[in-house]
């Protein structure tokens, strides 16, 4: 990662010549001797596993179970996405113990 010597901002690849030129918003440009590649790996989505959670200690809410149509479920909330987005609500049916989530 390189920084602009004028203003200290991170230099980013120029769209017209990817891997050959980096530029800054202040107008500073630098030509690279070697090509470079920018990449970002995102975590793989997998199953969410709840370990050692006692549902009887969780609060209950009136929410219809998609499996058995019971109208009472335990619920809890977790921050599963970026901090500026709403948390994910998880539900577990009191009757059949089916689990589902809501991203509202």
WOVENJO-V266742 format. One record per residue. N is the residue number from 1. SS is DSSP state (2 for helix, 1 for strand, 0 for the rest). PHI is phi in radians with two decimals (* if undefined). OMEGA is omega in radians with two decimals (NA if undefined). Layout:
n	ss	phi	omega
N	SS	PHI	OMEGA
N	SS	PHI	OMEGA
//
This chain:
n	ss	phi	omega
1	0	*	3.14
2	0	-2.07	-3.11
3	1	-2.08	3.13
4	0	-1.19	3.11
5	0	-1.25	-3.14
6	0	-1.42	-3.02
7	0	-2.07	3.09
8	0	1.50	3.13
9	0	-1.35	3.09
10	1	-1.15	3.09
11	0	-1.39	-3.11
12	1	-2.05	3.13
13	1	-1.10	3.08
14	0	-1.39	-3.05
15	2	-1.15	-3.09
16	2	-1.31	-3.13
17	2	-2.32	-3.09
18	0	-1.09	3.12
19	0	1.45	-3.11
20	0	-2.02	-3.09
21	1	-2.34	3.01
22	1	-2.07	-3.12
23	1	-2.45	-3.13
24	0	-2.15	3.13
25	0	-1.19	3.13
26	0	-1.45	3.10
27	0	1.87	3.13
28	0	-1.20	3.12
29	1	-2.30	3.07
30	1	-2.45	3.07
31	1	-1.65	-3.13
32	0	-1.58	3.08
33	0	-1.37	-3.14
34	0	-2.17	3.03
35	0	-1.28	3.10
36	0	-2.39	-3.13
37	0	-2.20	3.05
38	0	-1.76	3.09
39	0	-2.57	-3.13
40	0	-2.41	3.11
41	0	-1.75	3.11
42	0	-1.67	3.12
43	0	-1.14	3.13
44	0	-1.30	3.09
45	0	-1.39	-3.14
46	0	-2.45	3.12
47	0	-1.26	3.04
48	0	-1.65	-3.08
49	0	-2.00	3.09
50	0	-1.69	-3.10
51	0	-1.91	3.06
52	0	0.93	3.08
53	0	-2.03	-3.13
54	0	-1.67	-3.06
55	2	-1.08	-3.11
56	2	-1.13	3.14
57	2	-1.52	-3.13
58	0	-1.52	3.07
59	0	-1.21	3.13
60	1	-1.91	-3.13
61	1	-2.51	3.06
62	0	-1.40	-3.13
63	0	-2.57	-3.08
64	0	-1.36	3.10
65	0	-1.28	3.13
66	0	-1.21	-3.13
67	0	-1.56	-3.01
68	0	-1.86	3.11
69	0	1.15	3.04
70	0	-1.17	-3.05
71	0	-1.79	-3.14
72	0	-2.36	-3.11
73	1	-2.52	2.95
74	1	-1.36	3.08
75	1	-2.52	3.03
76	1	-2.68	-3.08
77	1	-2.19	3.08
78	1	-2.37	3.05
79	0	-1.52	-3.07
80	0	-1.82	-3.13
81	0	-2.14	-3.12
82	0	-1.07	-3.08
83	0	-1.11	-3.13
84	0	-1.56	3.09
85	0	-1.91	-3.11
86	0	-1.14	3.11
87	0	-1.27	3.13
88	1	-1.64	3.09
89	1	-1.69	3.10
90	1	-1.92	-3.14
91	1	-2.25	2.99
92	1	-2.39	-3.11
93	1	-1.11	3.12
94	0	-1.17	-3.05
95	0	-1.50	-3.02
96	0	-1.79	3.11
97	0	1.14	3.04
98	0	-1.24	3.13
99	1	-1.96	3.06
100	1	-2.64	-3.10
101	1	-2.33	3.12
102	1	-2.37	-3.10
103	0	-1.76	-3.07
104	0	-1.17	NA
//
